[in-house]
């Protein structure tokens, strides 16, 4: 299909994302979609997340002997400041009852990322640490739910549903979506795209666009109202940022002018209301300056 004749595409991603080392992902984006690298995590995962994943994987694996008399068991506990993994040996005593014999405890300190254990040479502990180091340098499917929506939004996309993962991306970004497909393919994830011809734009498609843009405006308005109601001082730099955000949203709306002019016009009242909130915030900032 000739994408130059499209109004845009419905875009989402499959769940075939595999745990992937961060470095090749960064390299792939630098090659195919360098403008989107800023949305990738600067580090693979937080250490506490990596340790939790490692503990989960370790707990799921069969370690030690299981000969009918003994088996190695593990337990993971979460606390506000620690993750604790306990290794124990279950034994069947003469009365045929299980008795847990404590072997080793591993404590991960969330504040310092230190791993403390009373027996670092214990084989299962070594295995846990190997998995932990591997997890620290990976990004996973869960991470994709954080950075892919930001990428689609940077490419002019609007969410079809407020909390959904399907975006309507306007046609000026067709080439960038293709580049994103190439860049993300290294993870095993697939971008799924359904192009929509200009002549095939229906009321349902326009409703998707309107809903997505309305949500964007309403989220921005809620942020403004929260700042106004907080009573906190407003810096001039904050006002500058908010006006830039407002311009970006207006520009975003205009991307859909060719295919949904009536939708963009219907959003005019909301845009004016939001602009009024920015102006109100500006007045507060000037009042603070005069008081100072």
Helices and strands as residue ranges (DSSP letters): G 3-5, E 6-13, E 20-21, H 22-32, G 34-39, H 47-60, E 70-78, E 82-92, E 98-109, E 115-117, H 123-136, E 138-139, H 141-154, E 158-159, E 167-170, G 171-173, H 174-184, G 185-187, E 191-197, G 198-200, H 203-230, H 236-254, H 261-266, H 268-291
